[in-house]
């Protein structure tokens, strides 16, 4: 190979290396020499090392043109693909959005038969929602009315129980200093004493707030209990094999009853505290001389009570004790309500299922009698087990009774001052109250559910 051929081969390799690596830095726009300054023309500035041979520039131009042609072909091919895929884009690139069709769009795109079927399904779903709402409302109303009616029937005994529980404290001086309290007479004489000193209406003192408290309390209590049992049966029993345990039925009723009682009690506790304050205060009638002399006529007047009405009593408690005063005694209340309702619900449903299956036609023909008997038995069992806790709770709720003491301190104080029997002070009026009260509650609840057409398969 001659010298000229070697030089041209070397230049060709250098030129090929520059174009293959996209090294076009040697191209720039500049005015050509000798040209007027009217415009700018593209000139080629040869890279360094290129010889004076004129064969290389044509090859460079050809390669550059070929590259530009390929680039234009790729661009046109991509544009044609976009147009073929999206004919309505008119040569412009568009972005496709994937939108999930709504139920209304699907109805528009379906046939009339499918539209009618889906419309029927929607109507059925709406009816099911309405039925569920109606069922919930009926259950809440049944539970609330049952609790309020039961409390109204046993209000005199409930007030007597509260007065006996607070006996021995300085919370109710009008009662603690009376002869009836000191002699610890029976239920009938105690009720007669209340009528004599305060009037007949005093037997239902605080019953208005009791009804206001019982309506939401009983409604939430029964509704939460039945729904908690549904959750346990649908979730726990389906995931774990717990039905084989012998005591499982009683255990799940205890758990559901405890949760329902604590939940409903927490929501309505301020009303329960106001009820206790209203029922505990004693306002005896005072005789006075109207003429101011010794021989004038006498008039009878009542002392002004400290607590009057629900809202006014709440304002009085908040102003004297703060907002926390509305929840005074909540921990011992939950400690008593939880096991009380757990035992109550479990005992009632267990006894009712047993007697319902083993009494034959009598149980089917007299469901009200079975409900009353099982409610009475469950009330005695639950009240006996939790009455000491309830007594301590009542004393902690009072403003002047063992102020600042904890639950254990009040518990020890009662045993130290009154003995172990003091923990069950007022248990007889409690039995006289809860036996008919619980029986009426369960019987009324079941009756109202049957009348309303709500069948949950239990209670």
LINQUI-V886586 format. One record per backbone hydrogen bond with DSSP energy under -0.5 kcal/mol. CO is the residue of the C=O (numbers start at 0). NH is the residue of the N-H. Records with the same first field share a line. If there is no record, write none. Layout:
BEGIN
CO=NH + NH
END
This chain:
BEGIN
1=5
2=6
3=7
4=8
5=9
6=10
7=11
8=12
9=13
10=14
11=15
12=16
13=17
14=18
15=19
16=20
17=22
18=21
21=23
23=26
25=27 + 44
27=29 + 42
31=34
35=38
40=29 + 42
42=27 + 44
43=45
46=49
52=55
53=57
54=58
55=59
56=60
57=61
58=62
59=63
60=64
61=65
62=66
63=67
64=68
65=69
66=70
67=71
68=72
69=73
70=74
71=75
72=76
73=77
74=78
75=79
76=80
77=81
78=82
79=83
80=84
81=85
85=88
86=89
88=91
94=96
95=97
96=98
101=105
102=106
103=107
104=108
105=109
106=109
110=114
111=115
112=116
113=117
114=118
115=119
116=120
117=121
118=122
119=123
120=124
121=125
122=126
123=127
124=128
125=129
126=130
127=131
128=132
129=133
130=134
131=135
132=136
133=137
134=138
135=139
136=140
137=141
138=142
139=143
140=144
141=145
142=146
143=147
144=148
145=149
146=150
147=151
148=152
149=153
151=154
153=157
154=158
155=159
156=160
157=161
158=162
159=163
160=164
161=165
163=166
165=168
171=174 + 175
172=176
174=177
177=181
178=182
179=183 + 184
185=189
186=190
187=191
188=192
189=193
190=194
191=195
192=196
193=197 + 198
194=198
196=284
198=201
199=202
200=203
201=204
203=206
205=209
206=210
207=211
208=212
209=213
210=214
211=215
212=216
213=217 + 218
214=218
215=219
216=220
217=221
218=222
219=223
220=224
221=225
222=226
223=227
224=228
225=229
226=230
227=231
228=232
229=233
230=234 + 235
231=235 + 236
234=238
235=239
239=241
241=244
244=247
246=250
247=251
248=252
249=253
250=254
251=255
252=256
253=257
254=258
255=259
256=260
257=261
258=262
259=263
260=264
261=265
262=266
263=267
265=268
267=271
268=272
269=273
270=274
271=275
272=276
273=277
274=278
275=279
276=280
283=302
285=300
287=289 + 298
296=289 + 290
298=287 + 300
300=285
308=312
309=313
310=314
311=315
312=316
313=317
314=318
315=319
316=320 + 321
317=321
321=324
322=325
323=326
324=327
326=329
328=332
329=333
330=334
331=335
332=336
333=337
334=338
335=339
336=340
337=341
338=342
339=343
340=344
341=345
342=346
343=347
344=348
345=349
346=350
347=351
348=352
349=353
350=354
351=355
352=356
353=357
354=358
358=361
359=363
360=364
361=365
365=369
366=370
367=371
368=372
369=373
370=374
371=375
372=376
373=377
374=378
375=379
376=380
377=381
378=382
379=383
380=384
381=385
382=386
385=389
386=390
387=391
388=392
389=393
390=394
391=395
392=396
393=397
399=401
401=404
405=409
406=410
407=411
408=412
409=413
410=414
411=415
412=416
413=417 + 418
414=418
418=421
419=422
420=423
421=424
423=426
425=429
426=430
427=431
428=432
429=433
430=434
432=436
433=437 + 438
434=438
435=439
436=440
437=441
438=442
439=443
440=444
441=445
442=446
443=447
444=448
445=449
446=450
447=451
448=452 + 453
449=452
452=454
453=455
END
